[in-house]
Amino acid sequence: MDERSVWEKIADQLRSRSMWMLHYCTGCGAVELPPSMTSRFDMERLGMGPMATPRQADILLITGYLSAKTLRRVIYTYEKMADPKYVIGFGSCTINGGIYFDSYSTINRLDYYLPVDLYIAGCMPRPEAILNAFNTLMEMIRKGEANGWKRYKENYEWYKQNQLRSLGEVIVHDEFHE
């Protein structure tokens, strides 16, 4: 049973046709993004485009493995994005660390730290797989199923405990964040 109001359904319909992505290029999956944006695949025809800052982006793309140092910045970036926001994980690295699974500094299971709405299979996922995933996400948004941002709010303490267990603290310490 769909419990969304008429206005939420209309908003979700409109959101699904205008998605701005912030790509956090952490690994080799980022190589497949430029071809997805060029004339052959042309993701702009779907209403999608790149965005330079988290405050204007709707989608956070994690395009490869994450180290503990990088995860801290990804969490910081995710929390700066406005609601509703969606996370897409590229390839096996975001699921299980990929070929770096046994490294001391590689994060396995991105969904322990951030709510992932959709994973794209492949190492590296092809542009066709990326566009298929975006179409799937658009459909999930229209149906009201892409609600990772709500899960993050509802289960914030669980996510925060996982973040603290792996990172010690989530605060970013550098010249830009002090």
N, C-alpha and C positions, 0 to 999 in steps of 0.2 A: 504494500500500500504506500503510495507516494504521499508523504505528509507535507510537502512543500506548498507554500501559498502560490496563487496565480502569479504574483509579482516575482517570486523566487524562480518560478519556471521560465518566465519571460527573461529575467536577468541571466539565467543559465543559458538560455538559447542565444542571447546576444554575446555573452562571454565566450561561448564556444566558437564564435566566428571572428574573434579579435583577440588573439593570444600573442603576447610579447614575451620572448624568451631571453633569459639571462643564462649564457652558457659558461659554466665553470669548467674550463678545459683542464682537467687533471690528468688526462692520459690520452692514449692513441685514438679513442673514440671521437675526439674532436676533429680528426682528419676528415671524417665523413660529413661534417656539417657544411662546409663550403659548397660541395657539390649539391647538397640538398637545397641550397639557397639559389643556385644558378638556374639558368633558363631551362635546362633539361627537366629538372624536377620542380623548381619554382614554388617553394613553400609559401611565398607571399600570396599566391592565388587562393590559398586556404585561409588567409587572414592572419598569417604568422609572420613575425619579423624579429630581428635581433634588437636587444635593448642594452644600453651601456651601464645602467645602474639598477640596483635591486628595488629601488622605490617605485620604478615604473614597470617592472617586470611582473608577469603572471606565472611564468614557468621557470623553474630552476633545473637546468640540464646538468647532470653530473656525468661527465663523459669518460670516466675511467677510474682507476684505483685511487684511493685516498690514503694519505699518510695521516698520522695523528696530528701533525702540525697543520696540514691542509684541512682536516675535518673541523678544527676549531674555527677556521675562517669561513668554511661552508655553513656551519651553524650560525655564525654571526651574520652572514649574508642572508640566510633563510629568514632569520628573525627580523631583518630590516624590510623584507618584502611585505606589501599590503595584502590583506585577505580579500578574496580567496586566492590562494597560491597553490601551485602544483609542482611536484617533483617527479622527474623522469630519470631513471638510472640506465646508463648505456652499458651493455655487455655484462660479461660474467664478473668483472672486477667489482662492480657495485653490489653484487649478490654475495660472492664468496672470496673476494680478493684476487680472483683470476690466477695468473701464473705467479703472483706475489703472495699467495695465500699464507705461506709460512714465514713471511718476513716479520720481524719484531715490530716494525712501525706501520705495517699496512692494516687498514681497517677492513674487517670482514663484516658483512651484513649491514649495509647502510641503513636499512629499515629499523635497526636498533637505536639509531641516533636521530633520524629524521623520517617523517612519514612519506614513503615512496608510493606515488599513485600508480606508476606504471614502469615496468622494466622492458628494455628492448634487448632481445636475444641477439647473440652474435659477438664475435670478437674479431674485429670491429663490426658493428652493425652497418650494413649497406644503406645507401640513401633510400632505397625502396622500403627497407624495414623501418627507417626513421619516419618516413611519411605515413606508413601504415600505423605506426604507434601514435603519431599525432592525430590521425583520423580516429583511432580508438579513444584517445583522450578526449577529443571533441565530443564523441558520442557519450562518453562517461559523464562529461560536464552537462550535456543536455539532459541526461537522465537523472542528474543529481547524485551520481555514484562516485565522482572524484572528490572525495571529502577528507583527504589526508590532513589538510589544514585544521579541520574540526577535530580529528583524532589527536593531533598534536596538542591542541588546547585542552581536550578532555583528559588526556593521559600525559600531561606535561611533566608531572613528577617522575613517571616511569622513564620517559625520554631523558630527563635531566639526570636521573641516577645513572643511566647507561653512559651518558656523556661524561659525567664526573668520574665514573669508574675507569674509563679509558683515558681521559685527558687530565684528570686531577682538577683542572679548572677550565672553564670555557672562555674566560676573558682573553681577548687578544691583546698581547703586549708588543707594541711597536710604535714607531713615531707618529702614526696616524690615529691610534686608538687610545692614547693615554690622556 
